Amino acid sequence: MKKVILTGGGTAGHVTPNIALLPELKDRGYEVLYIGSYEGMEKGIIEDIGLPYVGISSGKLRRYFDWKNFSDPFRVIKGYFEAKRILKKEKPSAVFSKGGFVSVPVVLAAKRLHIPAIIHESDITPGLANKIAMRGATKICCNFPETVKYLPEDKAVLSGCPIRKELMEGSREKALAFTGLKGEKPILLIIGGSLGSVFVNNAVRGSLKELLNTFEIIHLCGKGNLDASLENTAGYVQYEFISDELPDLFAAADVVISRAGANAICELLALKKPNILVPLSLNASRGDQILNARSFESQGFSYVIEEEQVTEETLLSAVKEVYENKERYIDAMSKSKQADPIKTIVDLIDCL
């Protein structure tokens, strides 16, 4: 049986795309092993789905001063030799890395052992871990056309981000049953992330009367952001956070308002959902969401409102524009080269 090793960790965004590849890899006859850190958050996620998991030593390489900068390089070196021993034993035909610092020693060990490695960069500009791992990569997949110029020409592949299969299998009927909405109007889904967005929440609630003239609304407002005064409002439901039912909510949605994290917007692309993106501002991030959003806007996939510009008026205008021109957005997403990332990536693995 062919074997592939998956690696990546530190955040869910470095793990869930790997999980999304599993059904296709197994359908094509691959045995799969996951390498992560000893006790990283990826360990629990991977073990919960029953995938074989091996931990290695991991350290973070920082651009800023921290006392751990003196000890973490030794952890990375230790992880490199541990990864090398694992790869020698397992003899995989390929390694696929979704990033995070735990993946760096795995990719570099693969290069030393002449095992082909594919890495995936989520954001427009490569992060530090992937900048280091690039030297060991055979191919480098990415989500955005703009990223290609930052990558070695002979290694760059515009793939998009793997999306878990369950997300594509939601049911509108189940969403209506779960939310209690009637489904007699188009549905607007607002996703503000785990913490929500004060700007978006305020604008949605401030323009609720106008929005409800046209839409039924599902509002994922973030932890601690429920508004008790709006309970039992006809056509409006609010939740702090949704997990298992999210595929159903996506299936029901006609327009989505979302943050612009790489995984989130790639999900919207895969689902071909007309969307309005409100990226995190520079005050709250390094600006990667702004770049992500502008890329999707330039490709015709999204309408973008900067966080500081979110008001009741700008939100109403954006929702009206996107809904009235929804077929144009759907058509642009349907033509995208990033629309089938799982097949693109597994085809690359097959060809190594």
C-alpha positions in Angstrom: 0.0 0.0 0.0 1.2 3.5 -0.8 1.8 5.7 2.3 1.7 9.5 2.8 2.6 11.4 5.9 0.6 14.5 6.8 1.9 17.2 9.1 0.9 20.6 10.5 -0.2 22.0 13.8 -0.5 24.9 16.2 -3.9 26.0 15.1 -7.0 24.3 13.6 -6.3 26.0 10.3 -3.1 23.9 10.1 -5.0 20.7 10.8 -8.5 20.7 9.3 -7.3 21.0 5.6 -5.2 17.8 6.2 -8.3 16.1 7.5 -10.2 17.2 4.4 -7.7 15.2 2.2 -8.3 11.9 4.0 -11.3 10.5 2.1 -9.7 11.1 -1.3 -6.3 9.7 -0.1 -7.9 6.6 1.2 -10.1 6.2 -1.9 -6.8 6.2 -3.9 -5.3 3.5 -1.7 -3.0 5.5 0.6 -2.1 4.6 4.1 -1.9 7.8 6.2 0.2 8.7 9.2 0.1 12.1 11.0 3.2 13.8 12.5 2.5 16.6 15.0 4.0 17.9 18.2 4.0 15.9 21.5 1.0 17.7 23.1 -0.1 20.2 20.5 -3.8 20.9 19.9 -3.5 18.8 16.7 -2.9 15.7 18.7 -6.4 15.6 20.2 -8.0 16.4 16.8 -6.2 13.7 14.9 -6.6 11.0 17.6 -10.3 11.8 17.8 -10.8 10.7 14.2 -8.7 7.6 14.7 -5.8 8.5 12.5 -2.3 7.1 13.6 -0.4 9.9 15.2 3.3 10.3 16.1 4.6 13.3 18.2 7.9 15.0 17.8 9.7 17.9 19.6 8.6 21.3 18.4 9.7 24.9 18.9 8.6 28.2 17.6 11.0 30.4 15.6 10.1 34.0 16.5 10.9 37.4 14.8 10.7 39.1 18.2 12.6 38.8 21.5 11.5 36.0 23.8 13.6 34.0 26.3 12.3 30.8 24.6 14.3 31.9 21.5 17.4 30.5 23.3 15.8 27.0 23.9 13.4 26.5 21.0 16.1 26.0 18.3 17.3 23.0 20.2 13.7 21.6 20.3 13.5 22.1 16.5 16.8 20.3 16.0 15.6 17.4 18.2 12.4 17.3 16.2 14.3 17.1 12.9 16.2 14.0 14.0 13.0 12.5 15.4 11.2 13.2 12.1 14.1 11.7 10.2 13.9 8.4 12.2 10.1 8.2 11.6 10.4 8.8 7.9 13.2 6.2 7.6 10.9 3.7 9.4 7.7 4.5 7.6 9.1 5.0 4.1 6.3 7.2 2.8 6.0 8.0 -0.9 5.3 11.6 0.0 4.8 14.2 2.8 2.1 16.8 2.8 2.5 19.8 5.1 -0.2 22.3 6.0 2.2 24.5 8.0 2.9 25.5 11.5 6.4 25.2 13.1 6.0 21.5 13.9 6.0 20.8 10.1 9.4 22.5 9.4 11.6 19.6 10.8 9.4 17.1 9.0 9.8 18.8 5.6 13.5 19.3 6.0 14.0 15.7 7.1 12.0 14.6 4.0 14.4 16.5 1.8 17.4 15.0 3.5 16.0 11.5 2.8 14.9 12.4 -0.8 11.2 12.0 0.0 9.1 14.5 -2.0 7.2 17.0 0.1 4.3 19.3 -0.8 3.6 22.3 1.5 0.6 24.5 1.5 0.6 28.3 2.2 -2.8 29.7 3.2 -2.1 33.4 3.2 -1.0 35.7 0.4 2.5 36.2 1.8 4.2 33.1 3.2 4.7 32.9 6.9 8.0 32.3 8.6 7.5 28.5 9.0 6.8 28.0 5.3 9.6 30.3 4.3 12.0 27.9 6.0 10.2 24.8 4.8 10.2 26.0 1.1 13.8 24.8 0.7 12.7 21.3 1.3 9.5 21.3 -0.7 9.0 19.7 -4.1 5.8 21.7 -4.7 4.2 24.7 -2.9 0.4 25.0 -3.1 -1.3 28.3 -2.4 -4.8 29.9 -2.2 -4.3 33.1 -4.1 -2.9 34.1 -7.5 -0.9 36.9 -5.8 1.1 34.3 -3.7 2.7 32.8 -6.8 5.1 35.7 -7.2 6.5 35.0 -3.7 7.3 31.3 -4.5 9.9 29.6 -6.6 8.5 29.5 -10.1 9.1 25.8 -10.7 7.4 24.9 -7.4 4.3 27.1 -7.2 0.8 25.6 -7.7 -2.4 27.6 -7.4 -4.6 25.0 -5.7 -7.0 26.6 -3.2 -7.5 25.1 0.3 -8.8 21.6 1.0 -12.3 21.8 2.5 -13.8 19.0 4.6 -16.3 16.9 2.7 -19.0 17.3 5.4 -19.2 21.0 4.8 -20.4 20.3 1.2 -23.1 17.9 2.4 -25.4 20.3 4.4 -29.2 20.3 4.2 -31.4 23.4 3.8 -34.3 21.4 5.3 -32.2 20.5 8.4 -31.2 24.1 8.8 -34.8 25.3 8.7 -35.8 22.6 11.3 -32.8 23.6 13.5 -33.4 27.3 13.4 -37.2 27.4 13.2 -37.0 29.7 10.2 -39.8 29.3 7.5 -37.6 29.6 4.5 -40.1 31.8 2.7 -37.5 34.5 2.1 -33.8 34.3 1.1 -31.5 33.6 4.1 -28.6 35.9 5.2 -26.0 34.1 7.2 -23.6 36.2 9.4 -20.4 34.6 10.7 -18.3 36.8 12.9 -15.8 34.3 14.1 -15.5 32.8 17.6 -15.3 36.2 19.2 -17.7 37.9 16.8 -17.3 41.4 15.4 -18.7 44.4 17.3 -18.8 46.4 14.1 -20.8 43.8 12.2 -23.0 42.8 15.1 -24.0 46.4 15.7 -24.6 47.1 12.0 -26.7 44.0 11.6 -28.9 44.7 14.6 -29.1 48.4 13.8 -30.5 47.6 10.3 -32.5 44.5 11.3 -35.9 46.0 10.4 -34.7 46.8 6.9 -32.9 43.5 6.4 -35.9 41.5 7.6 -38.0 43.1 4.8 -36.1 40.9 2.4 -34.3 38.2 4.3 -34.5 35.8 7.1 -31.3 36.0 9.2 -29.0 33.5 11.0 -26.6 35.5 13.1 -23.5 33.8 14.6 -22.5 36.7 16.8 -19.6 35.3 18.9 -19.2 34.3 22.6 -21.0 36.6 25.0 -22.6 38.7 22.2 -26.2 37.5 22.3 -28.8 40.3 22.5 -31.7 39.2 24.8 -33.9 42.0 23.5 -34.0 40.3 20.1 -35.1 36.9 21.2 -38.4 35.8 19.5 -37.9 38.3 16.7 -39.7 36.8 13.7 -37.3 35.8 11.0 -34.1 36.3 13.1 -32.2 33.8 15.1 -28.9 34.3 16.9 -26.2 31.9 18.3 -22.9 32.5 19.9 -21.2 29.7 17.9 -22.3 26.7 15.8 -20.3 23.6 15.0 -22.1 20.4 13.9 -25.0 22.3 12.2 -22.7 24.7 10.2 -22.9 22.7 6.9 -26.7 22.9 7.1 -26.6 26.6 7.8 -24.3 27.1 4.8 -26.7 25.0 2.6 -29.6 27.3 3.6 -27.7 30.6 3.1 -28.2 32.7 0.0 -25.7 35.4 1.1 -23.0 35.2 3.7 -21.3 37.9 5.7 -17.9 36.7 7.0 -14.5 37.5 8.3 -11.7 36.9 5.8 -9.5 34.2 7.3 -8.0 32.1 4.6 -9.8 28.9 5.5 -13.1 30.7 5.9 -13.1 32.3 2.5 -11.9 29.2 0.8 -15.0 27.5 2.3 -17.2 30.2 0.8 -15.4 29.7 -2.6 -15.9 25.9 -2.5 -19.5 26.3 -1.6 -19.9 29.1 -4.2 -21.8 31.3 -1.7 -22.2 35.0 -2.7 -20.5 36.8 0.2 -19.5 40.1 1.9 -16.1 40.0 3.6 -15.2 42.2 6.6 -11.5 41.5 7.2 -9.9 42.1 10.6 -8.3 45.5 10.7 -4.6 46.3 11.0 -5.2 47.2 14.6 -6.1 43.6 15.3 -3.9 41.6 12.9 -0.9 41.7 10.6 -3.2 42.6 7.7 -3.4 39.1 6.1 -7.2 39.2 6.1 -7.3 42.5 4.3 -5.0 41.0 1.6 -7.1 37.8 1.4 -10.3 39.8 1.0 -8.9 42.1 -1.6 -7.7 39.2 -3.6 -11.2 37.6 -3.6 -12.7 40.9 -4.5 -10.4 41.4 -7.5 -11.3 37.9 -8.7 -15.0 38.7 -8.5 -15.7 36.3 -5.7 -16.6 38.8 -2.9 -17.7 42.2 -1.9 -15.4 43.8 0.7 -16.1 46.3 3.5 -13.2 47.4 5.7 -14.1 47.0 9.3 -13.8 50.7 10.1 -16.3 51.4 7.3 -19.0 49.0 8.5 -22.2 51.0 9.3 -25.9 50.3 8.9 -25.8 52.1 5.6 -22.8 50.4 4.1 -24.0 47.0 5.3 -27.4 47.4 3.7 -25.9 48.6 0.5 -23.5 45.7 0.3 -26.2 43.1 1.0 -28.5 44.6 -1.6 -25.7 44.7 -4.2 -24.5 41.1 -3.6 -28.0 39.6 -3.5 -29.1 41.4 -6.7 -26.0 40.3 -8.5 -25.6 36.8 -6.9 -25.4 35.0 -10.2 -22.4 37.0 -11.2 -20.5 36.1 -8.0 -21.5 32.4 -8.4 -20.3 32.3 -12.0 -16.9 33.8 -11.1 -16.4 31.3 -8.3 -17.5 28.4 -10.6 -14.7 29.3 -13.1 -12.0 29.5 -10.4 -8.9 27.3 -10.6 -9.1 27.0 -6.8 -12.5 25.4 -6.9 -11.3 21.7 -6.5 -8.3 21.8 -4.2 -8.6 18.2 -2.9 -8.3 16.7 -6.4 -5.5 19.1 -7.3 -3.4 18.3 -4.2 -3.9 14.5 -4.3 -3.1 14.5 -8.0 0.2 16.2 -7.2 0.8 13.5 -4.5 0.0 10.8 -7.1 2.5 12.3 -9.5 5.5 12.4 -7.1 
